Amino acid sequence: MILRLVFGVVLVCGGVFGIERGAEVRLWPNGAPGPESEATAEVFESAANSKLPQRFTVVHYPSIYVFLAPPDKASGMAVVVAPGGGHSQLVIDKEGWEIADWLNRNGIAAFVLKYRLARAPGSHYTVERDALADAARAVRTVRSRAGEWGVDPWRIGFMGFSAGGELTALIETRFDAGNASAADPVERASSRPDFAAAIYPGFKPGTITAPKDAPPTFLMCTDEDRAHVVTTVNLYLDLQKQGVPAEMHIYASGAHGVGMRPSHLPVATWPDRLRDWMVDRKLLKE
């Protein structure tokens, strides 16, 4: 009871600090680690009616964009969101900002991840070294600043779409507890998500194996999107083999990259199933 009361105070106070909606926070203020040290500009497309970019094609400075839930709705739950784009681009409007809006409407803080692109022309980054490091650092950052942002450090999830779904599968199977002796306080925090949502994930079969302590996972794809059915089902079966709670939805129709945009197809209701799952897992209240 004391712990709950303490968290309640932190949650209320978190809103006092305030942060501009969509504010960008670099994951490594002094530059990301790795052999490729870039000093060149990032490349992105601007949206006509928004100050936020709609698509990135070159990323050198991984970051999270912060979207806190409205104070009257905030549940303390948080999700790091990884947009897709085949690791050659980030479709950050449809699979980033729009997802953050849905999460906020449901009282969930969103942190949209801008990660390094392994398959952009001329890139020397890799998915398993650099993009995964960005995903891990994002979870650590949110957890280490949970009090500041008014979120529960043990209800931080990771949700990704397509290539971001691959990142989801990687971070939920290759996390660590953090380095307690690290000089950087962010690195002391665990990179393990408390739950995961892999939405039409794409990766080579057999490259990802779930450990027994992988977090509970929600999975979704469509049968029409044949290239991503196998990876979705294989991840589900692997989690089941390890006794990890998982829920999977495969809709008959719907092209790849449906996001959360409305349509006449049943797949458009998948966000409702995600919310039901969050309630069922007691991550979110009715």
C-alpha positions as a Python dict, from the first residue, in 0.01 Angstrom:
ca = {
    (1, 'M'): (0, 0, 0),
    (2, 'I'): (285, 236, 83),
    (3, 'L'): (445, 169, -254),
    (4, 'R'): (120, 249, -432),
    (5, 'L'): (80, 574, -239),
    (6, 'V'): (438, 676, -317),
    (7, 'F'): (386, 607, -686),
    (8, 'G'): (62, 805, -679),
    (9, 'V'): (253, 1106, -552),
    (10, 'V'): (516, 1064, -820),
    (11, 'L'): (249, 1033, -1089),
    (12, 'V'): (73, 1349, -980),
    (13, 'C'): (398, 1541, -945),
    (14, 'G'): (524, 1415, -1280),
    (15, 'G'): (272, 1633, -1461),
    (16, 'V'): (402, 1940, -1278),
    (17, 'F'): (737, 1921, -1450),
    (18, 'G'): (573, 1947, -1791),
    (19, 'I'): (733, 1882, -2128),
    (20, 'E'): (630, 2003, -2470),
    (21, 'R'): (425, 1745, -2658),
    (22, 'G'): (649, 1572, -2909),
    (23, 'A'): (970, 1706, -2751),
    (24, 'E'): (1277, 1521, -2879),
    (25, 'V'): (1518, 1372, -2624),
    (26, 'R'): (1846, 1234, -2758),
    (27, 'L'): (1932, 893, -2618),
    (28, 'W'): (2302, 975, -2604),
    (29, 'P'): (2347, 1354, -2568),
    (30, 'N'): (2717, 1323, -2658),
    (31, 'G'): (2665, 1090, -2952),
    (32, 'A'): (2564, 728, -2992),
    (33, 'P'): (2826, 455, -2944),
    (34, 'G'): (2955, 243, -3231),
    (35, 'P'): (3221, 239, -3497),
    (36, 'E'): (3037, 480, -3724),
    (37, 'S'): (3071, 828, -3579),
    (38, 'E'): (2862, 1057, -3792),
    (39, 'A'): (2877, 1435, -3798),
    (40, 'T'): (2644, 1475, -4093),
    (41, 'A'): (2285, 1590, -4089),
    (42, 'E'): (1988, 1359, -4069),
    (43, 'V'): (1749, 1347, -4363),
    (44, 'F'): (1375, 1371, -4316),
    (45, 'E'): (1057, 1495, -4481),
    (46, 'S'): (847, 1759, -4312),
    (47, 'A'): (471, 1742, -4295),
    (48, 'A'): (274, 2039, -4427),
    (49, 'N'): (51, 2070, -4122),
    (50, 'S'): (283, 1955, -3843),
    (51, 'K'): (610, 2057, -3686),
    (52, 'L'): (699, 1688, -3656),
    (53, 'P'): (875, 1505, -3943),
    (54, 'Q'): (667, 1253, -4134),
    (55, 'R'): (952, 1030, -4257),
    (56, 'F'): (1323, 981, -4185),
    (57, 'T'): (1562, 832, -4441),
    (58, 'V'): (1892, 901, -4259),
    (59, 'V'): (1931, 878, -3879),
    (60, 'H'): (2254, 938, -3688),
    (61, 'Y'): (2124, 1072, -3358),
    (62, 'P'): (1884, 820, -3202),
    (63, 'S'): (1620, 976, -2981),
    (64, 'I'): (1274, 945, -2834),
    (65, 'Y'): (988, 1187, -2889),
    (66, 'V'): (791, 1232, -2567),
    (67, 'F'): (410, 1227, -2565),
    (68, 'L'): (282, 1221, -2208),
    (69, 'A'): (-80, 1127, -2145),
    (70, 'P'): (-319, 1404, -2037),
    (71, 'P'): (-304, 1445, -1655),
    (72, 'D'): (-673, 1360, -1616),
    (73, 'K'): (-622, 1030, -1804),
    (74, 'A'): (-266, 932, -1714),
    (75, 'S'): (-251, 573, -1585),
    (76, 'G'): (124, 557, -1525),
    (77, 'M'): (165, 309, -1810),
    (78, 'A'): (422, 384, -2083),
    (79, 'V'): (512, 240, -2424),
    (80, 'V'): (820, 290, -2641),
    (81, 'V'): (699, 288, -3004),
    (82, 'A'): (926, 173, -3288),
    (83, 'P'): (794, 270, -3636),
    (84, 'G'): (857, 49, -3936),
    (85, 'G'): (1013, 117, -4275),
    (86, 'G'): (1229, -183, -4361),
    (87, 'H'): (1529, -36, -4177),
    (88, 'S'): (1577, 195, -4477),
    (89, 'Q'): (1335, 463, -4355),
    (90, 'L'): (1112, 542, -4059),
    (91, 'V'): (741, 581, -4135),
    (92, 'I'): (719, 788, -3823),
    (93, 'D'): (388, 964, -3887),
    (94, 'K'): (162, 662, -3941),
    (95, 'E'): (349, 424, -3710),
    (96, 'G'): (474, 682, -3463),
    (97, 'W'): (273, 998, -3404),
    (98, 'E'): (-63, 833, -3479),
    (99, 'I'): (18, 550, -3239),
    (100, 'A'): (120, 800, -2972),
    (101, 'D'): (-217, 974, -3011),
    (102, 'W'): (-403, 645, -2956),
    (103, 'L'): (-192, 558, -2654),
    (104, 'N'): (-244, 903, -2501),
    (105, 'R'): (-621, 877, -2550),
    (106, 'N'): (-604, 560, -2344),
    (107, 'G'): (-402, 720, -2066),
    (108, 'I'): (-68, 575, -2176),
    (109, 'A'): (251, 778, -2216),
    (110, 'A'): (420, 724, -2554),
    (111, 'F'): (787, 754, -2643),
    (112, 'V'): (836, 731, -3020),
    (113, 'L'): (1177, 589, -3105),
    (114, 'K'): (1394, 731, -3382),
    (115, 'Y'): (1650, 453, -3436),
    (116, 'R'): (1947, 413, -3668),
    (117, 'L'): (1872, 265, -4011),
    (118, 'A'): (2077, -38, -4107),
    (119, 'R'): (1956, -58, -4468),
    (120, 'A'): (1959, 307, -4570),
    (121, 'P'): (2183, 373, -4872),
    (122, 'G'): (2546, 391, -4761),
    (123, 'S'): (2468, 294, -4402),
    (124, 'H'): (2720, 100, -4196),
    (125, 'Y'): (2481, 45, -3910),
    (126, 'T'): (2340, -298, -3832),
    (127, 'V'): (2006, -398, -3682),
    (128, 'E'): (2142, -624, -3409),
    (129, 'R'): (2422, -389, -3303),
    (130, 'D'): (2298, -34, -3351),
    (131, 'A'): (1918, -39, -3382),
    (132, 'L'): (1893, -284, -3092),
    (133, 'A'): (2124, -62, -2884),
    (134, 'D'): (1888, 229, -2956),
    (135, 'A'): (1588, 22, -2845),
    (136, 'A'): (1761, -85, -2524),
    (137, 'R'): (1872, 270, -2448),
    (138, 'A'): (1517, 396, -2504),
    (139, 'V'): (1375, 154, -2245),
    (140, 'R'): (1654, 241, -2001),
    (141, 'T'): (1596, 614, -2054),
    (142, 'V'): (1223, 595, -1986),
    (143, 'R'): (1279, 376, -1681),
    (144, 'S'): (1554, 600, -1539),
    (145, 'R'): (1339, 911, -1585),
    (146, 'A'): (1009, 752, -1484),
    (147, 'G'): (960, 982, -1186),
    (148, 'E'): (1022, 1291, -1398),
    (149, 'W'): (771, 1180, -1660),
    (150, 'G'): (513, 1041, -1419),
    (151, 'V'): (524, 680, -1534),
    (152, 'D'): (549, 352, -1345),
    (153, 'P'): (902, 210, -1400),
    (154, 'W'): (756, -143, -1398),
    (155, 'R'): (483, -83, -1656),
    (156, 'I'): (699, 16, -1951),
    (157, 'G'): (627, -169, -2274),
    (158, 'F'): (774, -179, -2622),
    (159, 'M'): (560, -183, -2938),
    (160, 'G'): (691, -200, -3292),
    (161, 'F'): (558, -222, -3647),
    (162, 'S'): (719, -427, -3927),
    (163, 'A'): (1093, -349, -3896),
    (164, 'G'): (1003, -195, -3561),
    (165, 'G'): (835, -528, -3487),
    (166, 'E'): (1173, -693, -3542),
    (167, 'L'): (1319, -451, -3288),
    (168, 'T'): (1038, -550, -3052),
    (169, 'A'): (1125, -918, -3089),
    (170, 'L'): (1494, -838, -3034),
    (171, 'I'): (1454, -621, -2724),
    (172, 'E'): (1207, -860, -2561),
    (173, 'T'): (1452, -1150, -2605),
    (174, 'R'): (1794, -982, -2568),
    (175, 'F'): (1754, -748, -2272),
    (176, 'D'): (1972, -713, -1964),
    (177, 'A'): (1937, -598, -1604),
    (178, 'G'): (2162, -296, -1650),
    (179, 'N'): (2510, -225, -1518),
    (180, 'A'): (2486, -129, -1152),
    (181, 'S'): (2841, 12, -1154),
    (182, 'A'): (2801, 224, -1468),
    (183, 'A'): (2897, 591, -1439),
    (184, 'D'): (2599, 677, -1662),
    (185, 'P'): (2282, 641, -1449),
    (186, 'V'): (2079, 550, -1757),
    (187, 'E'): (2295, 241, -1811),
    (188, 'R'): (2216, 121, -1460),
    (189, 'A'): (1851, 67, -1555),
    (190, 'S'): (1715, -257, -1697),
    (191, 'S'): (1642, -272, -2069),
    (192, 'R'): (1374, -541, -2028),
    (193, 'P'): (1027, -425, -2137),
    (194, 'D'): (751, -525, -1897),
    (195, 'F'): (533, -619, -2195),
    (196, 'A'): (562, -614, -2573),
    (197, 'A'): (344, -575, -2880),
    (198, 'A'): (484, -698, -3211),
    (199, 'I'): (267, -572, -3497),
    (200, 'Y'): (324, -746, -3833),
    (201, 'P'): (690, -805, -3736),
    (202, 'G'): (944, -892, -4004),
    (203, 'F'): (1267, -1084, -3952),
    (204, 'K'): (1442, -1395, -4079),
    (205, 'P'): (1294, -1714, -3931),
    (206, 'G'): (1522, -1879, -3678),
    (207, 'T'): (1717, -1565, -3590),
    (208, 'I'): (1529, -1485, -3269),
    (209, 'T'): (1479, -1722, -2975),
    (210, 'A'): (1273, -1633, -2671),
    (211, 'P'): (1409, -1688, -2319),
    (212, 'K'): (1187, -1804, -2032),
    (213, 'D'): (1180, -1455, -1882),
    (214, 'A'): (1064, -1278, -2198),
    (215, 'P'): (777, -1038, -2123),
    (216, 'P'): (409, -1107, -2204),
    (217, 'T'): (349, -1032, -2571),
    (218, 'F'): (64, -926, -2800),
    (219, 'L'): (102, -1010, -3170),
    (220, 'M'): (-98, -905, -3477),
    (221, 'C'): (-73, -951, -3853),
    (222, 'T'): (-300, -1025, -4150),
    (223, 'D'): (-318, -1336, -4364),
    (224, 'E'): (-303, -1115, -4672),
    (225, 'D'): (38, -991, -4557),
    (226, 'R'): (192, -1333, -4622),
    (227, 'A'): (555, -1232, -4576),
    (228, 'H'): (492, -1148, -4210),
    (229, 'V'): (263, -1433, -4107),
    (230, 'V'): (544, -1685, -4059),
    (231, 'T'): (750, -1457, -3835),
    (232, 'T'): (446, -1364, -3628),
    (233, 'V'): (340, -1727, -3578),
    (234, 'N'): (697, -1846, -3511),
    (235, 'L'): (747, -1582, -3244),
    (236, 'Y'): (416, -1678, -3084),
    (237, 'L'): (508, -2050, -3083),
    (238, 'D'): (853, -1976, -2944),
    (239, 'L'): (703, -1773, -2659),
    (240, 'Q'): (452, -2052, -2592),
    (241, 'K'): (733, -2308, -2581),
    (242, 'Q'): (898, -2106, -2305),
    (243, 'G'): (573, -2062, -2111),
    (244, 'V'): (558, -1688, -2179),
    (245, 'P'): (202, -1549, -2192),
    (246, 'A'): (115, -1440, -2545),
    (247, 'E'): (-192, -1347, -2747),
    (248, 'M'): (-200, -1351, -3128),
    (249, 'H'): (-454, -1212, -3377),
    (250, 'I'): (-439, -1291, -3748),
    (251, 'Y'): (-698, -1109, -3959),
    (252, 'A'): (-793, -1239, -4303),
    (253, 'S'): (-767, -912, -4494),
    (254, 'G'): (-548, -606, -4481),
    (255, 'A'): (-230, -505, -4660),
    (256, 'H'): (103, -466, -4486),
    (257, 'G'): (141, -145, -4289),
    (258, 'V'): (-220, -91, -4183),
    (259, 'G'): (-113, 97, -3872),
    (260, 'M'): (-411, 222, -3673),
    (261, 'R'): (-586, 399, -3955),
    (262, 'P'): (-962, 337, -3986),
    (263, 'S'): (-1102, 119, -4263),
    (264, 'H'): (-1403, -100, -4336),
    (265, 'L'): (-1198, -414, -4266),
    (266, 'P'): (-1213, -607, -3938),
    (267, 'V'): (-837, -551, -3892),
    (268, 'A'): (-918, -189, -3810),
    (269, 'T'): (-1045, -311, -3471),
    (270, 'W'): (-711, -457, -3364),
    (271, 'P'): (-630, -161, -3133),
    (272, 'D'): (-942, -253, -2933),
    (273, 'R'): (-805, -605, -2892),
    (274, 'L'): (-472, -460, -2778),
    (275, 'R'): (-647, -251, -2516),
    (276, 'D'): (-851, -555, -2403),
    (277, 'W'): (-524, -747, -2367),
    (278, 'M'): (-369, -466, -2161),
    (279, 'V'): (-671, -471, -1930),
    (280, 'D'): (-664, -851, -1909),
    (281, 'R'): (-294, -839, -1814),
    (282, 'K'): (-383, -579, -1547),
    (283, 'L'): (-153, -327, -1710),
    (284, 'L'): (-445, -91, -1763),
    (285, 'K'): (-775, -47, -1581),
    (286, 'E'): (-1114, -73, -1749),
}
